[in-house]
């Protein structure tokens, strides 16, 4: 996927979620010297890729897509309680 399409991709994912519990993995990190050093051997999943995830997840457009599509964000604890 091209970097310019990052936000559109994630918003499209949200728009097509089915009712129920869904899980979306993102890899949030800032594109800084430390993350570039950690991801030096991962040219596809590098620091810039992780920064794009941060930028999309914190964007007003993505947040609005969550609201528009009635998505409720939850953490692992509520899920753990449900499966017990």
Biopython code that builds the backbone (N, CA, C, O; Angstrom):
import numpy as np
from Bio.PDB.StructureBuilder import StructureBuilder

atoms = [
    (1, "UNK", "N", (0.843, -1.170, 0.000)),
    (1, "UNK", "CA", (0.000, 0.000, 0.000)),
    (1, "UNK", "C", (0.897, 1.244, 0.000)),
    (1, "UNK", "O", (1.902, 1.310, 0.707)),
    (2, "UNK", "N", (0.514, 2.185, -0.781)),
    (2, "UNK", "CA", (1.263, 3.430, -0.863)),
    (2, "UNK", "C", (0.998, 4.296, 0.381)),
    (2, "UNK", "O", (-0.130, 4.342, 0.872)),
    (3, "UNK", "N", (2.022, 4.973, 0.883)),
    (3, "UNK", "CA", (1.833, 5.815, 2.064)),
    (3, "UNK", "C", (0.680, 6.810, 1.942)),
    (3, "UNK", "O", (0.003, 7.088, 2.932)),
    (4, "UNK", "N", (0.450, 7.339, 0.767)),
    (4, "UNK", "CA", (-0.628, 8.318, 0.585)),
    (4, "UNK", "C", (-2.009, 7.708, 0.815)),
    (4, "UNK", "O", (-2.966, 8.433, 1.083)),
    (5, "UNK", "N", (-2.120, 6.391, 0.713)),
    (5, "UNK", "CA", (-3.409, 5.707, 0.858)),
    (5, "UNK", "C", (-3.631, 5.157, 2.261)),
    (5, "UNK", "O", (-4.640, 4.500, 2.513)),
    (6, "UNK", "N", (-2.707, 5.415, 3.170)),
    (6, "UNK", "CA", (-2.755, 4.827, 4.521)),
    (6, "UNK", "C", (-4.063, 5.137, 5.235)),
    (6, "UNK", "O", (-4.754, 4.233, 5.703)),
    (7, "UNK", "N", (-4.397, 6.423, 5.316)),
    (7, "UNK", "CA", (-5.586, 6.845, 6.046)),
    (7, "UNK", "C", (-6.842, 6.281, 5.386)),
    (7, "UNK", "O", (-7.732, 5.777, 6.072)),
    (8, "UNK", "N", (-6.916, 6.364, 4.073)),
    (8, "UNK", "CA", (-8.074, 5.848, 3.340)),
    (8, "UNK", "C", (-8.267, 4.355, 3.612)),
    (8, "UNK", "O", (-9.395, 3.890, 3.776)),
    (9, "UNK", "N", (-7.165, 3.612, 3.660)),
    (9, "UNK", "CA", (-7.244, 2.174, 3.931)),
    (9, "UNK", "C", (-7.886, 1.895, 5.292)),
    (9, "UNK", "O", (-8.825, 1.105, 5.393)),
    (10, "UNK", "N", (-7.376, 2.545, 6.328)),
    (10, "UNK", "CA", (-7.904, 2.287, 7.676)),
    (10, "UNK", "C", (-9.350, 2.750, 7.824)),
    (10, "UNK", "O", (-10.145, 2.089, 8.493)),
    (11, "UNK", "N", (-9.695, 3.866, 7.215)),
    (11, "UNK", "CA", (-11.076, 4.334, 7.274)),
    (11, "UNK", "C", (-11.989, 3.345, 6.559)),
    (11, "UNK", "O", (-13.106, 3.095, 7.011)),
    (12, "UNK", "N", (-11.529, 2.788, 5.461)),
    (12, "UNK", "CA", (-12.302, 1.775, 4.748)),
    (12, "UNK", "C", (-12.481, 0.519, 5.597)),
    (12, "UNK", "O", (-13.547, -0.097, 5.574)),
    (13, "UNK", "N", (-11.456, 0.137, 6.340)),
    (13, "UNK", "CA", (-11.568, -1.008, 7.254)),
    (13, "UNK", "C", (-12.688, -0.752, 8.255)),
    (13, "UNK", "O", (-13.531, -1.618, 8.490)),
    (14, "UNK", "N", (-12.692, 0.432, 8.837)),
    (14, "UNK", "CA", (-13.727, 0.783, 9.828)),
    (14, "UNK", "C", (-15.115, 0.736, 9.189)),
    (14, "UNK", "O", (-16.056, 0.218, 9.790)),
    (15, "UNK", "N", (-15.244, 1.265, 7.999)),
    (15, "UNK", "CA", (-16.542, 1.299, 7.318)),
    (15, "UNK", "C", (-17.093, -0.093, 7.041)),
    (15, "UNK", "O", (-18.308, -0.269, 6.953)),
    (16, "UNK", "N", (-16.223, -1.076, 6.904)),
    (16, "UNK", "CA", (-16.656, -2.422, 6.545)),
    (16, "UNK", "C", (-16.643, -3.417, 7.709)),
    (16, "UNK", "O", (-16.761, -4.623, 7.492)),
    (17, "UNK", "N", (-16.502, -2.924, 8.931)),
    (17, "UNK", "CA", (-16.569, -3.822, 10.089)),
    (17, "UNK", "C", (-17.975, -4.378, 10.222)),
    (17, "UNK", "O", (-18.961, -3.669, 10.019)),
    (18, "UNK", "N", (-18.052, -5.643, 10.562)),
    (18, "UNK", "CA", (-19.327, -6.287, 10.804)),
    (18, "UNK", "C", (-19.683, -6.142, 12.281)),
    (18, "UNK", "O", (-18.790, -5.958, 13.108)),
    (19, "UNK", "N", (-20.955, -6.220, 12.626)),
    (19, "UNK", "CA", (-21.334, -6.141, 14.042)),
    (19, "UNK", "C", (-20.623, -7.223, 14.862)),
    (19, "UNK", "O", (-20.409, -8.337, 14.383)),
    (20, "UNK", "N", (-20.270, -6.890, 16.073)),
    (20, "UNK", "CA", (-19.582, -7.826, 16.959)),
    (20, "UNK", "C", (-18.236, -7.271, 17.367)),
    (20, "UNK", "O", (-17.950, -6.088, 17.185)),
    (21, "UNK", "N", (-17.429, -8.130, 17.913)),
    (21, "UNK", "CA", (-16.102, -7.738, 18.369)),
    (21, "UNK", "C", (-15.112, -7.941, 17.230)),
    (21, "UNK", "O", (-15.035, -9.023, 16.648)),
    (22, "UNK", "N", (-14.375, -6.920, 16.925)),
    (22, "UNK", "CA", (-13.329, -6.983, 15.894)),
    (22, "UNK", "C", (-12.017, -6.535, 16.516)),
    (22, "UNK", "O", (-11.997, -5.813, 17.512)),
    (23, "UNK", "N", (-10.944, -6.969, 15.921)),
    (23, "UNK", "CA", (-9.622, -6.618, 16.417)),
    (23, "UNK", "C", (-8.819, -6.039, 15.263)),
    (23, "UNK", "O", (-8.748, -6.629, 14.185)),
    (24, "UNK", "N", (-8.227, -4.899, 15.494)),
    (24, "UNK", "CA", (-7.397, -4.249, 14.496)),
    (24, "UNK", "C", (-6.032, -4.001, 15.128)),
    (24, "UNK", "O", (-5.905, -3.243, 16.090)),
    (25, "UNK", "N", (-5.031, -4.644, 14.577)),
    (25, "UNK", "CA", (-3.673, -4.454, 15.084)),
    (25, "UNK", "C", (-3.018, -3.294, 14.348)),
    (25, "UNK", "O", (-3.032, -3.231, 13.119)),
    (26, "UNK", "N", (-2.457, -2.397, 15.106)),
    (26, "UNK", "CA", (-1.656, -1.319, 14.544)),
    (26, "UNK", "C", (-0.332, -1.296, 15.292)),
    (26, "UNK", "O", (-0.235, -1.774, 16.422)),
    (27, "UNK", "N", (0.656, -0.752, 14.667)),
    (27, "UNK", "CA", (1.991, -0.722, 15.252)),
    (27, "UNK", "C", (2.395, 0.736, 15.436)),
    (27, "UNK", "O", (2.982, 1.353, 14.548)),
    (28, "UNK", "N", (2.070, 1.263, 16.595)),
    (28, "UNK", "CA", (2.273, 2.676, 16.856)),
    (28, "UNK", "C", (3.671, 2.953, 17.387)),
    (28, "UNK", "O", (4.112, 2.357, 18.370)),
    (29, "UNK", "N", (4.352, 3.863, 16.722)),
    (29, "UNK", "CA", (5.666, 4.327, 17.179)),
    (29, "UNK", "C", (5.992, 5.604, 16.418)),
    (29, "UNK", "O", (5.473, 5.852, 15.330)),
    (30, "UNK", "N", (6.849, 6.391, 17.007)),
    (30, "UNK", "CA", (7.269, 7.619, 16.343)),
    (30, "UNK", "C", (8.488, 7.341, 15.481)),
    (30, "UNK", "O", (9.338, 6.520, 15.826)),
    (31, "UNK", "N", (8.560, 8.022, 14.378)),
    (31, "UNK", "CA", (9.695, 7.892, 13.463)),
    (31, "UNK", "C", (10.834, 8.749, 14.015)),
    (31, "UNK", "O", (11.048, 9.886, 13.594)),
    (32, "UNK", "N", (11.553, 8.166, 14.969)),
    (32, "UNK", "CA", (12.678, 8.875, 15.577)),
    (32, "UNK", "C", (13.922, 8.003, 15.475)),
    (32, "UNK", "O", (13.862, 6.885, 14.962)),
    (33, "UNK", "N", (15.036, 8.509, 15.957)),
    (33, "UNK", "CA", (16.311, 7.793, 15.844)),
    (33, "UNK", "C", (16.246, 6.416, 16.493)),
    (33, "UNK", "O", (16.770, 5.444, 15.949)),
    (34, "UNK", "N", (15.605, 6.333, 17.654)),
    (34, "UNK", "CA", (15.522, 5.043, 18.351)),
    (34, "UNK", "C", (14.731, 4.021, 17.529)),
    (34, "UNK", "O", (15.171, 2.882, 17.372)),
    (35, "UNK", "N", (13.575, 4.419, 17.007)),
    (35, "UNK", "CA", (12.768, 3.472, 16.247)),
    (35, "UNK", "C", (13.433, 3.138, 14.921)),
    (35, "UNK", "O", (13.329, 2.003, 14.455)),
    (36, "UNK", "N", (14.103, 4.084, 14.309)),
    (36, "UNK", "CA", (14.837, 3.769, 13.069)),
    (36, "UNK", "C", (15.928, 2.745, 13.350)),
    (36, "UNK", "O", (16.185, 1.876, 12.516)),
    (37, "UNK", "N", (16.574, 2.831, 14.511)),
    (37, "UNK", "CA", (17.611, 1.860, 14.869)),
    (37, "UNK", "C", (17.000, 0.483, 15.127)),
    (37, "UNK", "O", (17.575, -0.534, 14.739)),
    (38, "UNK", "N", (15.852, 0.448, 15.772)),
    (38, "UNK", "CA", (15.195, -0.822, 16.082)),
    (38, "UNK", "C", (14.700, -1.518, 14.816)),
    (38, "UNK", "O", (14.728, -2.745, 14.725)),
    (39, "UNK", "N", (14.251, -0.733, 13.846)),
    (39, "UNK", "CA", (13.641, -1.315, 12.648)),
    (39, "UNK", "C", (14.572, -1.320, 11.445)),
    (39, "UNK", "O", (14.120, -1.497, 10.313)),
    (40, "UNK", "N", (15.840, -1.131, 11.671)),
    (40, "UNK", "CA", (16.797, -1.022, 10.567)),
    (40, "UNK", "C", (16.758, -2.246, 9.640)),
    (40, "UNK", "O", (16.978, -2.109, 8.437)),
    (41, "UNK", "N", (16.484, -3.423, 10.175)),
    (41, "UNK", "CA", (16.438, -4.639, 9.365)),
    (41, "UNK", "C", (15.035, -4.986, 8.876)),
    (41, "UNK", "O", (14.814, -6.080, 8.357)),
    (42, "UNK", "N", (14.099, -4.077, 9.035)),
    (42, "UNK", "CA", (12.722, -4.294, 8.615)),
    (42, "UNK", "C", (12.298, -3.182, 7.662)),
    (42, "UNK", "O", (11.559, -2.280, 8.056)),
    (43, "UNK", "N", (12.750, -3.236, 6.430)),
    (43, "UNK", "CA", (12.474, -2.131, 5.505)),
    (43, "UNK", "C", (10.991, -1.920, 5.206)),
    (43, "UNK", "O", (10.590, -0.813, 4.845)),
    (44, "UNK", "N", (10.184, -2.947, 5.349)),
    (44, "UNK", "CA", (8.754, -2.797, 5.079)),
    (44, "UNK", "C", (8.032, -2.251, 6.303)),
    (44, "UNK", "O", (7.165, -1.388, 6.168)),
    (45, "UNK", "N", (8.370, -2.734, 7.490)),
    (45, "UNK", "CA", (7.699, -2.323, 8.728)),
    (45, "UNK", "C", (8.614, -1.396, 9.516)),
    (45, "UNK", "O", (8.889, -1.621, 10.694)),
    (46, "UNK", "N", (9.068, -0.373, 8.856)),
    (46, "UNK", "CA", (10.059, 0.515, 9.450)),
    (46, "UNK", "C", (9.419, 1.607, 10.311)),
    (46, "UNK", "O", (8.207, 1.619, 10.525)),
    (47, "UNK", "N", (10.248, 2.507, 10.790)),
    (47, "UNK", "CA", (9.776, 3.579, 11.662)),
    (47, "UNK", "C", (8.769, 4.483, 10.957)),
    (47, "UNK", "O", (7.806, 4.933, 11.578)),
    (48, "UNK", "N", (8.974, 4.753, 9.677)),
    (48, "UNK", "CA", (8.036, 5.610, 8.933)),
    (48, "UNK", "C", (6.664, 4.952, 8.840)),
    (48, "UNK", "O", (5.640, 5.627, 8.948)),
    (49, "UNK", "N", (6.641, 3.643, 8.642)),
    (49, "UNK", "CA", (5.382, 2.886, 8.568)),
    (49, "UNK", "C", (4.630, 3.003, 9.889)),
    (49, "UNK", "O", (3.419, 3.223, 9.903)),
    (50, "UNK", "N", (5.343, 2.858, 10.988)),
    (50, "UNK", "CA", (4.729, 2.936, 12.319)),
    (50, "UNK", "C", (4.246, 4.354, 12.621)),
    (50, "UNK", "O", (3.210, 4.542, 13.259)),
    (51, "UNK", "N", (5.001, 5.346, 12.159)),
    (51, "UNK", "CA", (4.574, 6.736, 12.332)),
    (51, "UNK", "C", (3.286, 7.003, 11.561)),
    (51, "UNK", "O", (2.416, 7.730, 12.041)),
    (52, "UNK", "N", (3.157, 6.420, 10.369)),
    (52, "UNK", "CA", (1.912, 6.583, 9.611)),
    (52, "UNK", "C", (0.736, 6.011, 10.391)),
    (52, "UNK", "O", (-0.352, 6.588, 10.377)),
    (53, "UNK", "N", (0.937, 4.884, 11.070)),
    (53, "UNK", "CA", (-0.135, 4.342, 11.912)),
    (53, "UNK", "C", (-0.517, 5.327, 13.017)),
    (53, "UNK", "O", (-1.703, 5.535, 13.276)),
    (54, "UNK", "N", (0.470, 5.930, 13.666)),
    (54, "UNK", "CA", (0.199, 6.938, 14.702)),
    (54, "UNK", "C", (-0.601, 8.091, 14.104)),
    (54, "UNK", "O", (-1.599, 8.533, 14.673)),
    (55, "UNK", "N", (-0.151, 8.565, 12.963)),
    (55, "UNK", "CA", (-0.803, 9.717, 12.337)),
    (55, "UNK", "C", (-2.250, 9.418, 11.978)),
    (55, "UNK", "O", (-3.125, 10.259, 12.185)),
    (56, "UNK", "N", (-2.512, 8.237, 11.445)),
    (56, "UNK", "CA", (-3.883, 7.886, 11.069)),
    (56, "UNK", "C", (-4.748, 7.706, 12.308)),
    (56, "UNK", "O", (-5.838, 8.273, 12.383)),
    (57, "UNK", "N", (-4.283, 6.931, 13.278)),
    (57, "UNK", "CA", (-5.104, 6.631, 14.458)),
    (57, "UNK", "C", (-5.447, 7.893, 15.239)),
    (57, "UNK", "O", (-6.489, 7.948, 15.891)),
    (58, "UNK", "N", (-4.592, 8.903, 15.184)),
    (58, "UNK", "CA", (-4.847, 10.138, 15.921)),
    (58, "UNK", "C", (-5.489, 11.219, 15.053)),
    (58, "UNK", "O", (-5.723, 12.330, 15.527)),
    (59, "UNK", "N", (-5.775, 10.912, 13.801)),
    (59, "UNK", "CA", (-6.341, 11.917, 12.897)),
    (59, "UNK", "C", (-7.828, 12.155, 13.172)),
    (59, "UNK", "O", (-8.545, 11.233, 13.563)),
    (60, "UNK", "N", (-8.276, 13.362, 12.973)),
    (60, "UNK", "CA", (-9.706, 13.654, 13.132)),
    (60, "UNK", "C", (-10.577, 12.822, 12.185)),
    (60, "UNK", "O", (-11.686, 12.429, 12.548)),
    (61, "UNK", "N", (-10.086, 12.557, 10.993)),
    (61, "UNK", "CA", (-10.868, 11.783, 10.025)),
    (61, "UNK", "C", (-11.094, 10.349, 10.483)),
    (61, "UNK", "O", (-12.190, 9.809, 10.332)),
    (62, "UNK", "N", (-10.061, 9.736, 11.039)),
    (62, "UNK", "CA", (-10.209, 8.363, 11.526)),
    (62, "UNK", "C", (-11.141, 8.341, 12.731)),
    (62, "UNK", "O", (-12.019, 7.484, 12.827)),
    (63, "UNK", "N", (-10.951, 9.280, 13.643)),
    (63, "UNK", "CA", (-11.821, 9.363, 14.829)),
    (63, "UNK", "C", (-13.277, 9.571, 14.421)),
    (63, "UNK", "O", (-14.183, 8.999, 15.027)),
    (64, "UNK", "N", (-13.497, 10.382, 13.400)),
    (64, "UNK", "CA", (-14.858, 10.606, 12.929)),
    (64, "UNK", "C", (-15.424, 9.343, 12.287)),
    (64, "UNK", "O", (-16.613, 9.057, 12.429)),
    (65, "UNK", "N", (-14.594, 8.594, 11.591)),
    (65, "UNK", "CA", (-15.047, 7.327, 10.999)),
    (65, "UNK", "C", (-15.505, 6.366, 12.087)),
    (65, "UNK", "O", (-16.475, 5.634, 11.891)),
    (66, "UNK", "N", (-14.826, 6.354, 13.229)),
    (66, "UNK", "CA", (-15.250, 5.508, 14.344)),
    (66, "UNK", "C", (-16.637, 5.928, 14.821)),
    (66, "UNK", "O", (-17.503, 5.082, 15.044)),
    (67, "UNK", "N", (-16.844, 7.217, 14.974)),
    (67, "UNK", "CA", (-18.135, 7.741, 15.423)),
    (67, "UNK", "C", (-19.220, 7.432, 14.393)),
    (67, "UNK", "O", (-20.289, 6.927, 14.738)),
    (68, "UNK", "N", (-18.937, 7.736, 13.133)),
    (68, "UNK", "CA", (-19.921, 7.553, 12.067)),
    (68, "UNK", "C", (-20.355, 6.100, 11.910)),
    (68, "UNK", "O", (-21.478, 5.819, 11.493)),
    (69, "UNK", "N", (-19.455, 5.183, 12.247)),
    (69, "UNK", "CA", (-19.741, 3.756, 12.067)),
    (69, "UNK", "C", (-20.034, 3.053, 13.384)),
    (69, "UNK", "O", (-20.041, 1.825, 13.454)),
    (70, "UNK", "N", (-20.275, 3.841, 14.425)),
    (70, "UNK", "CA", (-20.699, 3.321, 15.734)),
    (70, "UNK", "C", (-19.713, 2.312, 16.312)),
    (70, "UNK", "O", (-20.109, 1.299, 16.888)),
    (71, "UNK", "N", (-18.432, 2.601, 16.150)),
    (71, "UNK", "CA", (-17.380, 1.729, 16.677)),
    (71, "UNK", "C", (-17.043, 2.189, 18.084)),
    (71, "UNK", "O", (-16.805, 3.373, 18.324)),
    (72, "UNK", "N", (-17.024, 1.249, 19.002)),
    (72, "UNK", "CA", (-16.679, 1.523, 20.390)),
    (72, "UNK", "C", (-15.325, 0.866, 20.667)),
    (72, "UNK", "O", (-15.175, -0.349, 20.541)),
    (73, "UNK", "N", (-14.356, 1.679, 21.041)),
    (73, "UNK", "CA", (-13.029, 1.144, 21.348)),
    (73, "UNK", "C", (-13.023, 0.587, 22.763)),
    (73, "UNK", "O", (-13.512, 1.225, 23.696)),
    (74, "UNK", "N", (-12.467, -0.605, 22.912)),
    (74, "UNK", "CA", (-12.331, -1.203, 24.232)),
    (74, "UNK", "C", (-10.934, -1.788, 24.360)),
    (74, "UNK", "O", (-10.239, -1.991, 23.364)),
    (75, "UNK", "N", (-10.535, -2.054, 25.577)),
    (75, "UNK", "CA", (-9.238, -2.670, 25.832)),
    (75, "UNK", "C", (-9.389, -4.165, 26.077)),
    (75, "UNK", "O", (-10.473, -4.731, 25.931)),
    (76, "UNK", "N", (-8.293, -4.783, 26.446)),
    (76, "UNK", "CA", (-8.295, -6.233, 26.657)),
    (76, "UNK", "C", (-9.055, -6.650, 27.907)),
    (76, "UNK", "O", (-9.647, -7.729, 27.920)),
    (77, "UNK", "N", (-9.062, -5.837, 28.956)),
    (77, "UNK", "CA", (-9.744, -6.240, 30.199)),
    (77, "UNK", "C", (-11.214, -6.541, 29.996)),
    (77, "UNK", "O", (-11.680, -7.586, 30.449)),
    (78, "UNK", "N", (-11.970, -5.671, 29.333)),
    (78, "UNK", "CA", (-13.381, -6.001, 29.114)),
    (78, "UNK", "C", (-13.564, -7.286, 28.302)),
    (78, "UNK", "O", (-14.513, -8.035, 28.531)),
    (79, "UNK", "N", (-12.682, -7.533, 27.382)),
    (79, "UNK", "CA", (-12.767, -8.764, 26.589)),
    (79, "UNK", "C", (-12.489, -9.966, 27.482)),
    (79, "UNK", "O", (-13.189, -10.976, 27.397)),
    (80, "UNK", "N", (-11.485, -9.868, 28.329)),
    (80, "UNK", "CA", (-11.168, -10.964, 29.236)),
    (80, "UNK", "C", (-12.362, -11.287, 30.143)),
    (80, "UNK", "O", (-12.667, -12.455, 30.387)),
    (81, "UNK", "N", (-13.026, -10.250, 30.632)),
    (81, "UNK", "CA", (-14.204, -10.478, 31.488)),
    (81, "UNK", "C", (-15.313, -11.182, 30.720)),
    (81, "UNK", "O", (-16.016, -12.025, 31.277)),
    (82, "UNK", "N", (-15.472, -10.846, 29.456)),
    (82, "UNK", "CA", (-16.530, -11.469, 28.655)),
    (82, "UNK", "C", (-16.281, -12.953, 28.374)),
    (82, "UNK", "O", (-17.227, -13.739, 28.321)),
    (83, "UNK", "N", (-15.029, -13.335, 28.194)),
    (83, "UNK", "CA", (-14.739, -14.731, 27.862)),
    (83, "UNK", "C", (-14.626, -15.631, 29.073)),
    (83, "UNK", "O", (-14.558, -16.852, 28.927)),
    (84, "UNK", "N", (-14.604, -15.070, 30.241)),
    (84, "UNK", "CA", (-14.527, -15.900, 31.460)),
    (84, "UNK", "C", (-15.832, -16.541, 31.754)),
    (84, "UNK", "O", (-15.953, -17.271, 32.738)),
]
sb = StructureBuilder()
sb.init_structure("model")
sb.init_model(0)
sb.init_chain("A")
sb.init_seg("    ")
for serial, (resi, resn, name, xyz) in enumerate(atoms, 1):
    if name == "N":
        sb.init_residue(resn, " ", resi, " ")
    sb.init_atom(name, np.array(xyz, "f"), 0.0, 1.0, " ", f" {name:<3s}", serial, name[0])
structure = sb.get_structure()
